[in-house]
């Protein structure tokens, strides 16, 4: 049975993406997500920038070498919990309040369990995983310290992303932005305090991040427990509804696997980067922080498309879903390529802002390696944008298995085969960098064929 949303409070916290001009709806919904992603990236970048400028190149390498492993582990659980967003947007679009409520409460319990599992696993396995990654001995102690403190705070990291997904699913992208602005600014202040003033070292950066994430998670929790909202979280209703869990896992697990597959491939790339020494680690880590800003328009549009497509297909607005999909794809690739052109020409300057060291030759080498990576990858960002846009559309249509398989085959298997062969032919860092645009191109071709030939619109309502 479907239940209409009748409370006047609902309009304060939720928004139908099934009304109004598709492009206007997508822009106004994606803009706060974009700003949220921006502050999330500032969040991540602050650690590297402050550590690199206060503690030097070895500490910067330690923090940067941890990035791919953090992405691997956390993105799986965050991706898995994204299934709740698909389920909630679907039932919200269809006006089924009871199913929305059950999914919200099931998701809260599921995410809490995921956070605890991740925390225990991360703390125990960090030294062994870093050893497998071939982190150099001069960097290993600091990498281990940073990661262990980071993983101790896994619960608020997973819970924040989960609760943010719930709000986005019902069209509320503004409140997560406000909360993230607060926590991002707090993170920068705590970084400067713990690393710069108190001299805590790399663990200070990790502690600052955990405390800031905890604040954003608590602010989300406060909003979700407000009375009268569509997604109201009530303590007495906290339990796992098996049907809701089944749907969340059905739509979320492929995304979690997809994220972890990408993360695994990135860990392998990081392992090869480690073989080029601490300077290459520092340079590529700085580049990855800068590239994170490229993902801002890409991921904001992709996430907006998932909620938009989910709500419109739930409401059986099929033509409207197609219109929004076309606009989202075009917008994403245009913005990504503009950023890519800027990075192509000014990459060396951006890299230079991440490192202050007593050895000018080392600084020059770091900048040269980072600029080289910019020139090899930046002009192909439109391919990355296209792949992520179609993936977001597929998830919103309840077909998360499609992007999972494409990412598994192309961004993991093919990328790993290429890197393994290329590094044996010639151990040069340029060949390593080429792995990314090559696999972006292959995945884009496959996504284009799928998008044009498949009936991705229908079957969602079943």
N, C-alpha and C positions, 0 to 999 in steps of 0.2 A: 504493500500500500504506500502511496506517495503522500507526503505531508507538505503543505505549502508553508512558506516562511511568512509569518504574519506580524511578529513583534516589530514595533517601530525602532527598537534598538538595533535590529539587524543591519539597517542601512548604515550605521556608524562603523561597522566592522567588516562588512562584506560588500561586494560589488558584482553585479551581473556583467559578465563579459559578452553576453548574448544580445546586447542592445547598443544602438549607436553605430556610427560608421566604423567599420573594422580597423582602418588605419589609425583613427583617432583613439579608439579603445586600446589598441596595442601600444601606441606611443605613450599614452598617459599611464598605462599599467607597467610598461617596461622601464620608463624613466626612473621611478624609485628603485627598481631592481638594479638598474645600471649604477645608480649612486650607491646602493648597498654594496655592489660588487667593487666599486671604487674604494670605498672605505675598508672593505675586507682586504683588498690588495694593499692599501696603505698599512693596514694591520700587519700583513705578512712582510712587507718591505721594510717597515720600521726596525724589525729585529736585525735584518741584514745591514741596513744603512748605519744604525747606531753601533752595532758590534764591529763592523768594518772600520768605522772612524775612531772608535775608542780603544779597540782591542787588537786591531791589525789583521794581516792577511790569513794567519793560521786559524784565528777564531772565526773569521768570515767563512773560510773553507769548511770549518766544522759545522756551522749553522746551515750553510748552503747544501752540504752533502746530506743533510737530514731531510731536506725538502721532499725529495722523491719518495722516501720511505714513509713520511707523514702522509703524503698524498695517497700512497698505495693502501695504507691501513685505514685511514679515516674515510677516504672517499668510498670504500666499499660499504661501510655502515651508513654513511650519509645517503649514498645512492639507493641502498635498500629501503631506507625510510622514506625516500621520495615516492615510493609506490603509494604511500598514503595520500600524497598530494593529487595523484592521478585519480584515485578512488573518490576522494572528497570533492574534487572539481566535477567529476562525473555526476555524483548524486546531488550536488548543489545545483548544477545546471538543470537537472531533472526535477528539482524541488523536493527531494526526499530527505527531510530533516532528520528523521530517525536513523537512517543509514549514515548520514554525515556524523552524527553524534557517536555512534558505535565505532566508526573508523577513527575518529579523533581520540577516543579513550584507549582503544587498542593500540594505536600508534604511540601514545605516550608511554605505555608500559613496555612495548617492544623496543622503543628507542632507549629507554633507561637500561634495559638488559644489554642492548648492544654496546652502550657506553661503558658499562662495567666490564664486559668481556674484553673490549678493546684496551681498556686501562690495564687490566691484569696481563693480557698477552703482550702489550707493548713494553711494559716495565721489565718483564721477565726475558723477553726475546731480543731486546735492543742490541746488546753486545754481540750476540751470535749473528744477527742479520747484518750488522755493520761489518763484521768480519767477513761474511760471505760476499759483501759488496766490495771488498778490497780497499776499505778506507785506510789510507796510510797511517803508520804508527804515530807520526807527529800530530795527526789530527784526531785520531781515534778516541783518546780520553775525553776531549771536549765534546765531540759528537755524541758520545755515550751519555755524558752528563746532561747535555741539552735535551736529548730525546727522552730520557727517563723522566725528567721533570715535566716535559710536555705531555707525555702519555698519562701521567698522574691526573691530569685535568681533562681526560677524554670525555667524561660524562657531560660536563657543560658544553663542550664542543659539539657532540652529537645531538644533545637535546636542543641547543639553539637552532641548528640547521633543520632539525625535525619540526620544531614549532614554527619556524619561519616558513617552511614548506606548507604547513597547514593554513597559515594566514594568506599566503600567495594563492593557494588553491581556490579560496573564496573571493579573490579579487582585492585583498588587502595587502598592497605592497609598500605602503607608506610607513606603517608602524615598525616593521623590521628594519627599515632604513633609519628611523630615528634612534632605535636602540643600538644599531651598529655604529652610528656616528658617536654616540656617547662612549661606547666601549673602545672604539678606535682611538679617540683622543686620550682616553684613560691609558690605553696601551702605550702610546708614545710617551706620556708623562712618566709612567712606571718604568719604561725602558731607560729613559734618561736618568731616572732616580736610582734604579737598581744597578745598571751597568756603568753609567757615568759617575754618579755621586758616591754610591756605596761600594762600588768595585766588586760586585758579586760574580762578575765574569759571564760566561754564556748561560749559566743556569739562571741568572737574573733576567735575561731576555725571555726564557721559557716561562718563568714564574709570572712575569708581567703579562704574557699572552694568556696564560691560564686564568689569572685573576680577572682580566678584561673580558674573556669569554664567559666567565661565570656571571658577571654583571649583565651581559646581554641576554644570557639564558634566563636569569631571574626576572628581567624586565618582560621577556616574552611570556614567561609563566604567569606573571601578574596580569597580563592582558588576557591570556587564555582562560583564566579563572574568573574573569568579570562576568557578572550576571547579564543575561539578555543577549549575548552574542551568539552568532550562528555556531561558532566553534567552542562554546563554553565547556570548560573542563571542570568536572565536579569530582571531588575526591572519592565520594561514595560510589561513583560509577567506574572507577579505575579498575578495569579488568580486561582480559583478552577475549574478544568475541571471535570465535574460530572462523566464521565466514568472512569477517572483516580482515582477519589476519591472513587468510588464504588469498584474498584479493590483493592485499598490500604486498605480500611476498610475490604473487604472480606478476605484478607490475613493477615492483621495486627490486626484486632479486636480479633480474637481467641488467638493470641499471647499475646495481652494486657490482655485479660481475664485470660489466663493461668498464666501470671506473677503475676497478682493481686490475683489470687486464692492461689498461693504459698505464696505470701506476707501475705494474710489474715491468712493462717494456721500458718505462722511464728509469726504473731502478737498474735495469740492465745497461741502459745508456750511461747512467751515472757511474756504474762500475767501470765502464770503459773510460769515461772522463777521468776517474780516479787514477787510472794507469798513466795519465799524462802529467800527474803531479799536482801539488797544492795550488800553483798559479792557475792552471787550467780549471781546477775545481772552483776557485774564487771567481774567475771570469765567467764560467758557464752558470754559476749560481747567481751572479749579478744579472746576467742576461735573462735567466728564468724569471727573476723578479720583475724585470722590465717587460718581458713578454706577457707576464700576468696582466698588465694593463691592456694588452691587445685582446685578451679574453673578455674584458669588460663588456664591450658591445656584443660580442659573440654569445656569451653565456646569458646576458640579460635578455636578449631576444629569444634565445633558445628556451629559457625558463618561462618567459611570458607566453611563448607559443604553446608550451605544454599545457598550461592552465587554460589558455584561450581555446585551444582545440578541444580539450577535455570538456569544458563547459558547453561549447557549441554543439559538439557531437552528442553530449548528454541531453541537450534540448532539441536534438534532431535538426539543427540549423546547418545542413551540409554545405550548401553553397557559400554561406557566410564563413564557414571554416576554411574553405578553399581560398577565398579572397584574402583572409588574414594570413594564411600560409604563404601565399605569393608575396605579399607585402613584407612579411617578416624575413623571408629569404633575401630579397633584394636589399633591404635595409641593413641586414647583418653583413653581407659581403661588401657593401659599399663602405661602411664605417671601418671594417677591419682593414680594408686595403688602404684607406686614407692613413690610418695609424701606421701600417706597414711601410708606406712610402716615407713617412717622417722618420721612422726607425732606421730605414735603409741609409738615409743621409746623415743622421745625427746619432747613430748608435754608440759610437766611440765616446761622445760627450756624456751620454747617459751612464755608460759603464763607469766613467771616471768619477762620478759622484759617489760611488759605493766604497771607495778605498782610499784611505790615507795611511801611508806606510813610510818608514824611514828609508827604505830601499827604493830609489827612483826607477832603477832598472826593472825591478819586480812589478812596480805599478804600471810601467810602460808595456810590459809583456801582458799583464792582465787586460789592459785596455785593448791591445792589439788582438788578442784572442776573442774577446767579447765582441769587438767591432766586426771581426770576420764572421762570427756566427750571425750577427744582424744582417750582413750583406747576403749571406747564403739563404736565409730563411724568410726575411721580412716581406719580400714581394709576392710570396705565395700564401699570405694569410687569408686571401679570399677563398681559397680551397678549404682551409680549416673552418671558416665561417659557414660555408655551404654544408659541410658534413654535419656540423653541430646543429644547424637549423633543421635539417631533415630528421636528425635524431630526436630533437625536441618535439617535432610534429608527430613522429612515430610513437613517442611515449604518451603524448596527449591522446592519441587514437587507440591507446591500449595495446600497442604492438611493440613493446619494449624489447622483445626478443630479436627484432630486426637489427636495431643498432648494436645490440650486444654481439650478435654473430659477425657483423661487419667489422666492428672494432677488434674482436677476438682474432679474426682471420688476418686483417690488414694491419692494424696498429700494434698487434702483438706478434703473431706468427711471422708475417712477411717482414716486419721491421727487424725482428730478432735474426731471421735468416740473413737478411741483407747485411746487418751489422757484423754478424759472425764471419761471413764470407769476406766482406770489405776489409775488416781489420786484419784478416790473415793475408790478404793480397798486399795491403799497404797500411801500416799503422800510422795514419795521418788523421788529424782531428777534422779536416774538411770533409772527408768521407763519412765521418760519424755525424756531422751536422746535416749532411744531405739526406739522411734517413727520414727526417721529418717531412720536407716538401714532397719527397717521393711517395710516402705512404698517404699523405693528405690527398695527393692527386688520384691515387688508386681508389681510395674510399669515396672520393667525390664522384668519380665515374660510376661506381656501383650504386651510390645513393641516387644519382641522377636517373639511371635506368629504372631503379625501383620506384621512384617518385612518379615517373612518367607512365610506367606500365602497370603498376599495381592498383588495386582498389583499396587504398588505405582508409578511405572514408567510412566504408561500411563494415559491419561485423562487430563494431564497438558496442552496439546496443544489446548484443546477445548475452 
